């Protein structure tokens, strides 16, 4: 055999060996996301099942400022773990310090949301990422520039290949990996949950009184904030204003009766996710409870269940204590949702 054929054969064997070693080193594996007692299993599209490396890639991208046009804003800028994946602002601050138009919602348990955004205009997490990425008040992404920067990072390219079999990272990889990571952000270990599981000291007497009031026909709180997620994902006008600056769901449906309607937010970790309402107008839970006690403003499409409750001061305080019992302190300290170590 000619020498050059021997060299070519040996080179091919060596290349195959190196490729196998790299493939084995980046071998991916499926992940079953653990859910709290009473929760359904995590839903996901078959084309984007959770895997170890998809989670890793999504987690890295979530904290990556290269996804913004100013190189200083990431998804985590508006979703901080210590605040139950919100940002503590009335309305979020994004690109170059610009203020957005709405309060940042929590990402906890977003896996079960049938649609995203406060007016419900986005049907999946894979699509949702495009909204803040492109919004000029949020991240103002220039995909060409972002992809150039990300593909210059060999570790990101390796993850893109191992997780999605794409040699270079692209919009598909970015949106799908972010969705996988966000589906892993699960919270369900509050005092309320522990009480339901039999703990005798998980909730105070005051919080228990508030719980009874919350689930009563008198307040009807649980008619919208229902189920294990404390939301029915419905859209309601609660009489925040007589004239709405932000028209809400009508932006999607173009139906007049949807004016001023917004999606029911989850109440899990509500103690940490203020300020409250779509525009962050209320700073405290006490203000929120007082608003509902008053019955809201007159509006032709205000939900009929929003009416004066005539709660005593003690009853309002009891409700607030119950809402605080929905805080999952282990969740906000879970290092799996923090940036990966360099």
C-alpha positions in Angstrom: 0.0 0.0 0.0 1.4 3.4 -1.0 2.6 5.5 1.9 0.1 8.3 1.4 -2.7 5.8 1.6 -1.4 4.6 4.9 -1.1 8.2 6.2 -4.7 8.9 5.0 -6.0 5.7 6.6 -4.3 6.5 9.9 -5.5 10.1 9.8 -9.1 8.9 9.2 -8.9 6.5 12.1 -7.5 9.3 14.3 -10.2 11.7 13.3 -12.9 9.2 13.9 -11.4 8.4 17.3 -11.3 12.1 18.2 -14.8 12.6 16.9 -16.1 9.7 19.0 -14.4 11.0 22.0 -15.9 14.4 21.5 -19.3 12.9 20.9 -19.1 10.8 23.9 -18.0 13.7 26.1 -21.0 15.8 24.9 -23.4 12.9 25.0 -26.8 14.2 25.9 -29.5 12.5 28.0 -33.2 13.0 28.6 -34.4 14.7 31.8 -37.6 14.1 33.7 -38.5 17.4 35.5 -39.6 16.7 39.0 -42.9 18.4 39.9 -44.4 19.1 43.3 -47.2 17.0 44.8 -50.5 17.7 43.0 -48.9 19.2 39.9 -49.4 17.6 36.5 -46.3 16.4 34.6 -44.5 19.2 32.7 -46.0 19.5 29.2 -43.6 20.2 26.3 -43.6 19.8 22.5 -42.1 16.5 21.3 -39.5 18.3 19.2 -38.2 20.1 22.3 -38.1 17.5 25.0 -36.0 18.5 28.0 -32.4 17.1 28.0 -29.4 17.7 30.1 -27.6 19.8 27.5 -30.6 21.7 26.3 -31.1 22.8 29.9 -27.5 23.8 30.2 -27.6 25.8 27.0 -30.9 27.5 27.9 -29.6 28.4 31.3 -26.5 29.9 29.7 -28.5 31.9 27.2 -30.9 33.1 29.9 -28.0 35.0 31.5 -26.1 35.9 28.3 -26.1 39.7 27.6 -24.9 39.0 24.0 -28.6 38.5 23.2 -29.2 42.3 23.6 -28.1 45.0 21.2 -26.4 47.0 23.9 -24.5 43.9 25.3 -25.7 44.7 28.8 -29.2 43.2 29.0 -30.2 39.6 29.4 -33.4 37.7 30.1 -32.3 37.6 33.8 -32.3 41.4 33.9 -36.1 41.3 34.3 -36.3 37.9 35.9 -34.3 37.6 39.1 -34.4 34.5 41.2 -34.4 36.3 44.6 -37.7 38.1 43.5 -39.3 34.8 42.2 -38.2 35.6 38.7 -39.5 39.2 38.5 -37.5 42.4 38.8 -39.2 44.5 41.6 -40.0 47.4 39.3 -43.3 48.9 38.3 -42.4 48.4 34.7 -39.3 46.6 33.5 -36.2 48.5 32.5 -34.5 47.0 29.4 -32.2 48.2 26.6 -30.0 51.1 27.6 -32.1 51.9 30.6 -35.4 52.3 28.7 -38.6 51.6 30.6 -41.1 49.1 29.2 -44.8 49.4 29.4 -45.6 46.5 31.7 -44.7 44.9 35.0 -42.5 41.8 34.6 -44.5 38.6 35.3 -42.9 35.7 37.3 -41.5 32.8 35.3 -42.3 30.3 38.1 -44.4 27.4 36.7 -44.7 29.1 33.3 -44.4 25.6 31.8 -48.1 25.1 32.4 -49.2 28.3 30.8 -51.4 27.6 27.7 -50.4 31.0 26.3 -48.0 33.8 27.2 -48.1 37.6 27.7 -50.7 39.4 29.7 -53.1 39.6 26.8 -52.5 35.9 25.8 -51.1 36.7 22.4 -48.3 34.1 22.3 -49.1 30.4 22.2 -45.8 28.8 23.3 -42.6 29.4 25.2 -40.7 28.7 22.0 -42.4 31.7 20.4 -42.5 33.9 23.5 -38.7 34.4 23.6 -38.9 36.3 20.3 -41.0 39.1 21.9 -38.5 40.4 24.5 -35.6 39.6 22.3 -36.9 41.9 19.5 -38.7 44.5 21.5 -36.8 47.8 21.2 -37.7 48.6 24.9 -36.3 45.3 26.1 -33.4 43.6 24.4 -33.5 45.1 20.8 -31.8 42.0 19.4 -30.0 42.2 16.1 -29.9 38.5 15.4 -27.0 38.7 12.9 -24.8 40.5 15.3 -25.8 38.2 18.2 -25.3 35.0 16.3 -21.9 36.2 15.1 -20.8 36.8 18.8 -22.3 33.5 20.0 -20.8 31.4 17.2 -17.4 32.8 18.0 -17.8 31.0 21.4 -16.7 27.4 20.8 -18.4 26.1 23.9 -21.8 27.6 22.7 -21.3 26.0 19.3 -20.5 22.6 20.9 -23.7 22.8 23.0 -25.7 23.8 20.0 -24.5 20.7 18.1 -24.8 18.3 21.1 -28.3 19.5 22.1 -29.9 20.2 18.7 -27.5 18.8 16.1 -26.9 22.2 14.7 -23.3 23.1 14.0 -23.9 26.8 14.6 -26.3 28.4 17.0 -29.3 30.0 15.3 -32.7 31.5 16.2 -34.2 28.0 16.4 -31.6 26.9 19.0 -31.9 30.1 21.0 -35.7 30.1 21.3 -35.9 26.3 22.0 -33.1 26.1 24.5 -34.6 29.1 26.4 -38.0 27.4 26.5 -36.5 24.2 27.9 -34.8 26.1 30.7 -37.9 28.2 31.5 -40.0 25.0 31.8 -37.7 23.8 34.5 -38.4 26.8 36.7 -40.9 25.1 39.0 -42.1 26.3 42.4 -44.5 24.4 44.7 -43.0 24.1 48.2 -44.7 26.9 50.2 -46.2 26.8 53.7 -49.6 26.3 52.1 -48.3 23.3 50.2 -46.8 21.8 53.3 -50.0 22.4 55.2 -51.9 20.5 52.5 -49.4 17.6 52.9 -50.1 17.3 56.6 -47.7 19.7 58.3 -49.3 21.1 61.5 -47.1 24.2 61.8 -46.6 25.2 58.2 -49.1 28.1 58.4 -50.1 30.5 61.2 -53.6 30.7 62.6 -54.0 34.1 60.9 -52.9 32.6 57.5 -55.4 29.8 58.0 -58.2 32.3 58.6 -57.1 34.1 55.5 -57.1 30.8 53.5 -60.7 30.1 54.6 -61.7 33.6 53.5 -59.8 33.3 50.2 -61.7 30.1 49.3 -65.0 31.4 50.5 -68.0 32.4 48.4 -67.9 35.7 50.1 -64.7 36.9 48.4 -64.6 34.5 45.4 -60.8 35.0 45.1 -60.4 31.3 44.1 -62.9 31.6 41.3 -60.1 33.1 39.2 -57.0 32.3 41.3 -57.8 28.6 41.1 -56.1 25.2 41.1 -52.7 24.2 42.1 -51.2 27.1 40.1 -53.6 29.7 41.6 -54.7 30.9 38.2 -57.3 29.9 35.7 -55.4 31.6 32.9 -58.6 33.5 32.1 -58.9 37.2 31.1 -60.8 39.7 33.2 -61.4 43.4 33.5 -61.2 44.0 37.3 -62.1 47.6 37.2 -58.6 49.0 37.6 -59.6 52.2 35.7 -62.6 53.9 34.1 -60.3 54.5 31.1 -57.5 52.1 30.4 -54.2 53.4 29.0 -53.2 49.8 28.2 -56.3 48.2 26.6 -55.1 44.6 27.4 -56.6 41.7 25.5 -58.5 43.7 22.9 -55.0 44.1 21.3 -55.3 40.4 20.3 -59.0 39.8 19.8 -60.1 43.3 18.6 -63.4 42.6 20.5 -64.7 45.6 22.4 -65.8 43.4 25.3 -62.1 42.5 25.9 -61.1 46.1 26.6 -59.2 46.2 29.9 -58.9 42.4 30.3 -55.7 40.9 31.4 -54.7 37.3 32.2 -55.1 36.1 35.8 -51.6 36.1 37.3 -50.5 33.2 39.5 -50.4 34.1 43.2 -47.6 31.7 44.0 -44.7 33.7 45.5 -46.8 36.8 45.4 -45.1 38.2 48.5 -41.9 38.6 46.4 -43.3 39.6 43.0 -44.5 43.2 43.7 -45.3 45.8 42.7 -48.6 44.5 41.4 -51.0 44.7 38.5 -49.9 45.0 34.8 -48.5 48.5 35.4 -47.2 47.9 38.9 -49.5 50.6 40.4 -49.8 48.9 43.8 -46.6 48.6 45.9 -47.9 46.2 48.6 -50.3 43.3 49.1 -52.2 45.4 51.5 -53.0 47.9 48.7 -54.1 45.0 46.5 -56.5 43.6 49.1 -57.8 47.1 49.8 -58.5 47.6 46.1 -60.6 44.4 45.8 -62.4 45.3 49.1 -63.4 48.6 47.5 -64.7 46.8 44.4 -62.7 48.6 41.7 -63.7 51.4 39.4 -66.8 51.7 37.3 -66.2 50.2 33.8 -68.7 48.7 31.4 -66.8 45.5 31.1 -65.8 45.1 34.7 -66.3 41.5 35.9 -69.5 41.1 37.9 -67.6 39.3 40.7 -65.6 42.5 41.4 -67.7 44.4 43.9 -67.3 45.8 47.4 -66.5 43.1 50.0 -66.8 45.1 53.2 -64.0 43.2 54.9 -62.9 44.3 58.3 -59.3 45.4 58.8 -58.5 42.1 60.5 -60.0 40.1 57.6 -57.9 42.1 55.1 -54.8 41.4 57.2 -55.7 37.7 57.4 -55.9 37.6 53.6 -52.5 39.1 53.3 -51.0 36.6 55.6 -52.5 33.8 53.6 -51.0 35.2 50.4 -47.6 35.3 52.1 -48.0 31.6 52.9 -47.7 30.9 49.2 -44.0 31.9 49.2 -41.6 29.1 48.3 -38.4 30.0 50.0 -36.5 27.0 48.7 -37.4 28.0 45.2 -35.8 31.4 45.4 -32.6 29.8 46.7 -32.4 27.0 44.2 -29.0 27.3 42.6 -30.2 25.4 39.5 -31.7 28.6 38.3 -28.6 30.8 38.9 -25.9 31.4 36.3 -23.6 28.5 35.6 -20.1 28.8 37.1 -17.5 29.9 34.5 
